Amino acid sequence: MLDSLRPREYVTSIYHIHLERLWQEGIRGIITDLDNTLVEWNSPIATEKLVAWLQEVQKMGFHICILSNNDALRVMSFARPLNIPALHKARKPRKRSFYTALSLLETQPEETAMIGDQLFTDILGGNRMGLYTILVEPVHPHEFIGTRFVRRIERRILEGQRPSEGEAWYDSYAPLGVAKEGEEFHS
């Protein structure tokens, strides 16, 4: 059970994901959670920094899709201005929405990464599908009340595994480089 909760990478933020390395490893699609992965929980718009990151991701050739357990209004009002496909009320970690995301991306599981901030939804769901899973630290401590309870359990599971600020650890691909504090990976 614990293996299904173990991400392949653990980074402090999306900005510390080594996109070039993912591309070299054959990853072509990125499924990402929304709240506390890309922006603060229920933040209505993308930051300039996030817009630049998403543009870089797409410029490199990745296909990207947002997969969120939040409602349609929240998810679609965020994704539409970015012109990014998005699925709402995904019911992660259930597989159905992941299959739909893969279909939208036109990628296979082995060439797709799942990025998220929660073990029991994003990482568990991605691992069940055979995706390359990347856990990020939550963008902000403010979050849905139900998530706060789950975070306590996650903290116990992740004890001693957290990356230092600006660093990352890799599971089976180690050692492939680590961003130093204050440094971000770029292609």
LINRA-V790887 format. One record per residue. N is the residue number from 1. PHI is phi in whole degrees, 0 to 359 (999 if undefined). D_LAST is the distance of its C-alpha to the last C-alpha in Angstrom with 2 decimals. Layout:
BEGIN
N_PHI_D_LAST ; N_PHI_D_LAST
END
This chain:
BEGIN
1_999_34.79 ; 2_295_32.57 ; 3_298_30.22 ; 4_288_29.68 ; 5_259_28.57 ; 6_268_26.10 ; 7_285_22.39 ; 8_285_20.09 ; 9_226_17.79 ; 10_222_18.91 ; 11_232_16.75 ; 12_284_18.04 ; 13_198_16.11 ; 14_301_13.58 ; 15_287_11.42 ; 16_253_11.40 ; 17_279_10.30 ; 18_276_7.70 ; 19_298_6.44 ; 20_298_5.23 ; 21_295_8.66 ; 22_301_10.37 ; 23_298_9.74 ; 24_298_11.04 ; 25_276_13.86 ; 26_96_14.93 ; 27_284_14.18 ; 28_236_14.48 ; 29_234_16.09 ; 30_232_15.77 ; 31_258_19.07 ; 32_229_19.05 ; 33_290_22.02 ; 34_257_22.78 ; 35_290_25.04 ; 36_67_23.86 ; 37_249_20.49 ; 38_268_19.04 ; 39_217_21.88 ; 40_301_25.20 ; 41_307_27.90 ; 42_64_29.43 ; 43_294_27.43 ; 44_283_28.09 ; 45_224_25.05 ; 46_284_21.31 ; 47_286_20.25 ; 48_300_18.38 ; 49_296_15.51 ; 50_293_15.55 ; 51_302_15.89 ; 52_297_12.77 ; 53_296_10.81 ; 54_298_12.72 ; 55_296_12.09 ; 56_297_8.27 ; 57_303_9.20 ; 58_290_11.78 ; 59_298_10.13 ; 60_289_7.99 ; 61_109_11.58 ; 62_289_12.32 ; 63_264_15.86 ; 64_227_16.65 ; 65_216_20.08 ; 66_268_21.69 ; 67_232_24.44 ; 68_229_26.80 ; 69_276_30.30 ; 70_286_31.11 ; 71_279_33.40 ; 72_301_32.89 ; 73_301_33.40 ; 74_299_30.81 ; 75_290_28.07 ; 76_289_28.70 ; 77_292_29.19 ; 78_280_25.74 ; 79_283_23.94 ; 80_304_25.87 ; 81_298_24.68 ; 82_271_21.03 ; 83_58_22.13 ; 84_242_20.84 ; 85_297_23.30 ; 86_213_24.83 ; 87_240_27.59 ; 88_250_29.98 ; 89_42_32.63 ; 90_290_30.66 ; 91_60_32.90 ; 92_300_30.19 ; 93_265_30.53 ; 94_300_32.67 ; 95_284_31.19 ; 96_307_32.31 ; 97_292_29.62 ; 98_293_26.89 ; 99_300_28.50 ; 100_296_28.52 ; 101_297_24.81 ; 102_299_24.07 ; 103_296_26.39 ; 104_299_24.70 ; 105_282_21.27 ; 106_59_23.03 ; 107_232_21.40 ; 108_264_23.15 ; 109_306_23.02 ; 110_290_21.43 ; 111_245_18.37 ; 112_229_18.09 ; 113_253_16.92 ; 114_245_19.12 ; 115_248_17.97 ; 116_195_20.94 ; 117_254_22.93 ; 118_235_26.15 ; 119_293_27.30 ; 120_277_30.28 ; 121_242_28.70 ; 122_290_24.96 ; 123_286_24.70 ; 124_301_28.17 ; 125_298_27.74 ; 126_296_24.41 ; 127_294_25.90 ; 128_299_29.07 ; 129_269_27.17 ; 130_82_25.24 ; 131_276_21.80 ; 132_279_18.98 ; 133_262_19.74 ; 134_231_17.75 ; 135_268_20.03 ; 136_243_19.12 ; 137_294_21.65 ; 138_303_23.56 ; 139_300_22.44 ; 140_210_26.09 ; 141_289_29.36 ; 142_286_31.19 ; 143_202_31.39 ; 144_304_33.84 ; 145_301_36.94 ; 146_296_36.73 ; 147_291_33.25 ; 148_301_34.63 ; 149_295_37.02 ; 150_297_34.45 ; 151_301_32.24 ; 152_299_35.14 ; 153_292_35.05 ; 154_303_31.27 ; 155_302_31.61 ; 156_292_34.14 ; 157_293_32.05 ; 158_272_28.97 ; 159_313_31.14 ; 160_79_29.63 ; 161_251_26.30 ; 162_296_24.47 ; 163_286_21.39 ; 164_289_21.86 ; 165_308_20.19 ; 166_80_16.47 ; 167_248_16.78 ; 168_214_16.47 ; 169_234_18.63 ; 170_239_18.26 ; 171_281_21.34 ; 172_277_21.61 ; 173_261_18.22 ; 174_295_18.89 ; 175_265_18.08 ; 176_240_14.35 ; 177_110_13.30 ; 178_225_14.04 ; 179_285_12.75 ; 180_280_15.68 ; 181_306_17.72 ; 182_82_16.47 ; 183_259_12.88 ; 184_237_10.05 ; 185_285_6.89 ; 186_221_3.74 ; 187_283_0.00
END
